[in-house]
Amino acid sequence: MLTSLALVFLVGLALAALCQKLKLPRIIGMLATGILLGPCVLNVLDGSILSISADLRKLALVIILLKAGLSLDLGDLKKVGRPAILMSCLPATCEIIGYVLFGLLALMLVNVLEKFDFKNVLHGLAAVSPAVVVPRMVQLMESGRGTDKSIPQMILAGASCDDIFVIVLFTTFLHTAQGGSANAADFLSIPASIVLGVA
């Protein structure tokens, strides 16, 4: 396991530095590392690492969101509160509604709930990734670019809350599509998760 972790860190940092030299985002090098070392290409990672990969991804997301929260100033957050909240839910809601309407017109044979569910899967694939947004916005805040209008702070807060919003919707619609029922408590967990995360 230690050898696999060393390979991931060393190759990841090397490819990230190479991408930076080529004027590409560093994250492309890190993604390439996962592809190269993973079971589909070189298959050099230990099985124990692969078995806990889901937990490692959750841990990485928690660390990224903690960095986002610790980088935000409470005064700036109050100043951009309403636009940040709208950014966290309005675009995803409009996408879901647009996808369902398009699905009703183009794919009449597919159940409406499956359209909701599939839209959230697509949104998860195309969502704004905290791994990309958080470091960049923190860098902009540290350099002072756009901070007079609190633009990086607004994007940082909105992108962080967007993930919570979409994950709760995805889970609720998936449960409903599988024969369950949606209740108000599922939707109330969206603001509760955000408030608890801030706390």
C-alpha positions as CSV (number, residue, x, y, z in Angstrom):
1,M,0.0,0.0,0.0
2,L,2.8,2.5,0.9
3,T,4.5,1.8,-2.5
4,S,1.2,2.5,-4.3
5,L,0.7,5.7,-2.3
6,A,4.2,6.8,-3.1
7,L,3.7,6.1,-6.8
8,V,0.4,8.1,-6.8
9,F,2.0,11.1,-5.1
10,L,5.3,11.2,-7.0
11,V,3.9,10.5,-10.5
12,G,1.0,12.8,-9.8
13,L,3.2,15.7,-8.8
14,A,5.6,15.0,-11.7
15,L,2.8,15.0,-14.3
16,A,1.2,18.0,-12.7
17,A,4.4,20.0,-13.0
18,L,4.8,18.9,-16.6
19,C,1.2,20.1,-17.4
20,Q,2.0,23.4,-15.6
21,K,5.1,23.8,-17.9
22,L,2.9,23.2,-20.9
23,K,0.5,25.9,-19.7
24,L,-2.2,23.3,-18.9
25,P,-4.1,22.9,-15.6
26,R,-2.2,20.8,-13.0
27,I,-5.3,18.7,-12.4
28,I,-5.0,17.2,-15.9
29,G,-1.6,15.6,-14.9
30,M,-3.2,14.2,-11.7
31,L,-6.1,12.7,-13.7
32,A,-3.6,11.2,-16.1
33,T,-1.8,9.7,-13.2
34,G,-4.9,7.9,-12.0
35,I,-5.6,6.6,-15.5
36,L,-2.0,5.4,-16.1
37,L,-1.5,3.7,-12.7
38,G,-5.0,2.3,-12.5
39,P,-6.2,-1.2,-13.5
40,C,-7.1,-0.2,-17.1
41,V,-3.5,0.7,-18.1
42,L,-0.4,-0.3,-16.1
43,N,-2.3,-1.8,-13.1
44,V,0.5,-1.2,-10.6
45,L,-1.7,-0.1,-7.7
46,D,-2.2,-2.4,-4.8
47,G,-5.7,-4.0,-4.4
48,S,-6.0,-2.6,-0.9
49,I,-5.8,1.0,-2.3
50,L,-8.4,0.3,-4.9
51,S,-10.8,-1.3,-2.3
52,I,-10.8,1.9,-0.3
53,S,-10.8,4.3,-3.3
54,A,-14.4,5.4,-2.5
55,D,-13.5,6.4,1.0
56,L,-10.4,8.2,-0.2
57,R,-12.5,10.2,-2.7
58,K,-14.9,11.2,0.1
59,L,-12.0,12.2,2.3
60,A,-10.5,14.3,-0.5
61,L,-13.9,16.0,-1.1
62,V,-14.1,16.8,2.7
63,I,-10.6,18.3,2.7
64,I,-11.4,20.4,-0.4
65,L,-14.6,21.7,1.1
66,L,-12.9,22.4,4.4
67,K,-10.3,24.4,2.5
68,A,-13.1,26.3,0.8
69,G,-14.8,27.1,4.1
70,L,-11.7,28.1,5.9
71,S,-10.7,30.4,3.0
72,L,-14.0,32.4,3.1
73,D,-14.3,35.4,5.4
74,L,-17.6,35.6,7.2
75,G,-18.0,39.3,6.2
76,D,-17.5,38.5,2.5
77,L,-19.9,35.6,2.8
78,K,-22.6,37.9,4.2
79,K,-22.0,40.3,1.4
80,V,-22.5,37.7,-1.3
81,G,-25.0,35.5,0.6
82,R,-28.1,35.9,-1.7
83,P,-26.3,35.6,-5.1
84,A,-24.2,32.6,-3.7
85,I,-27.4,30.8,-2.6
86,L,-29.0,31.4,-6.0
87,M,-25.8,30.1,-7.7
88,S,-26.0,27.0,-5.7
89,C,-29.5,25.9,-6.7
90,L,-30.9,28.0,-9.6
91,P,-28.6,26.7,-12.4
92,A,-29.1,23.1,-11.4
93,T,-32.9,23.5,-11.1
94,C,-33.1,25.2,-14.5
95,E,-31.0,22.4,-16.0
96,I,-33.2,19.7,-14.5
97,I,-36.5,21.4,-15.6
98,G,-35.0,21.9,-19.1
99,Y,-33.9,18.3,-19.4
100,V,-37.3,17.0,-18.3
101,L,-39.2,19.2,-20.7
102,F,-36.8,18.1,-23.6
103,G,-37.2,14.5,-22.5
104,L,-41.0,14.7,-22.5
105,L,-40.9,16.0,-26.1
106,A,-38.2,13.7,-27.5
107,L,-38.4,10.5,-25.4
108,M,-42.1,9.9,-24.6
109,L,-41.4,6.3,-23.7
110,V,-39.1,7.1,-20.7
111,N,-40.7,7.6,-17.3
112,V,-40.6,11.2,-16.0
113,L,-38.9,10.2,-12.7
114,E,-36.2,8.4,-14.8
115,K,-35.6,11.7,-16.6
116,F,-35.1,13.5,-13.3
117,D,-32.7,10.8,-12.1
118,F,-30.8,10.6,-15.4
119,K,-30.5,14.4,-15.4
120,N,-28.9,14.4,-12.0
121,V,-26.4,11.7,-13.2
122,L,-25.5,14.0,-16.2
123,H,-25.3,17.0,-13.9
124,G,-22.9,15.0,-11.6
125,L,-20.7,14.3,-14.6
126,A,-20.8,17.8,-15.8
127,A,-21.0,19.6,-12.5
128,V,-18.5,22.2,-11.4
129,S,-15.9,20.2,-9.5
130,P,-14.7,21.6,-6.2
131,A,-11.3,20.1,-6.9
132,V,-11.0,22.6,-9.8
133,V,-12.9,25.5,-8.5
134,V,-11.7,25.8,-4.9
135,P,-7.9,26.0,-5.5
136,R,-8.4,28.5,-8.4
137,M,-10.8,30.7,-6.4
138,V,-8.5,30.7,-3.3
139,Q,-5.6,31.7,-5.6
140,L,-7.7,34.6,-7.0
141,M,-8.6,35.7,-3.4
142,E,-5.0,35.6,-2.3
143,S,-3.9,37.7,-5.3
144,G,-6.8,40.1,-4.8
145,R,-8.3,39.7,-8.2
146,G,-12.1,40.3,-8.2
147,T,-12.3,40.5,-4.5
148,D,-13.6,44.1,-4.5
149,K,-16.9,42.7,-5.9
150,S,-16.5,39.4,-4.0
151,I,-16.7,37.4,-7.2
152,P,-14.3,34.6,-6.1
153,Q,-16.1,34.3,-2.8
154,M,-19.5,34.0,-4.5
155,I,-18.3,31.3,-6.9
156,L,-16.5,29.4,-4.1
157,A,-19.6,29.4,-1.8
158,G,-22.0,28.6,-4.7
159,A,-20.0,25.8,-6.1
160,S,-19.6,24.2,-2.7
161,C,-23.4,24.3,-2.0
162,D,-24.2,23.1,-5.5
163,D,-22.8,19.6,-4.8
164,I,-25.0,19.2,-1.7
165,F,-28.1,20.4,-3.6
166,V,-27.6,18.0,-6.5
167,I,-26.6,15.0,-4.4
168,V,-29.8,15.3,-2.2
169,L,-32.0,15.7,-5.4
170,F,-30.3,12.7,-7.0
171,T,-30.7,10.5,-3.9
172,T,-34.4,11.5,-3.6
173,F,-35.3,11.0,-7.2
174,L,-33.4,7.7,-7.4
175,H,-35.3,6.4,-4.3
176,T,-38.6,7.5,-5.8
177,A,-37.8,5.9,-9.2
178,Q,-37.1,2.6,-7.4
179,G,-40.5,2.4,-5.9
180,G,-40.0,4.5,-2.8
181,S,-41.6,7.8,-1.9
182,A,-40.2,11.3,-1.6
183,N,-41.0,13.2,1.6
184,A,-40.4,16.7,2.8
185,A,-37.6,15.6,5.2
186,D,-35.4,14.7,2.2
187,F,-35.7,18.2,0.8
188,L,-35.3,19.8,4.2
189,S,-31.9,18.1,4.5
190,I,-30.6,20.4,1.7
191,P,-30.6,23.6,3.9
192,A,-29.8,21.5,7.0
193,S,-26.7,20.1,5.3
194,I,-25.5,23.5,4.2
195,V,-26.1,25.1,7.7
196,L,-24.4,22.2,9.5
197,G,-21.5,22.4,7.0
198,V,-21.0,26.2,7.7
199,A,-21.2,25.5,11.5
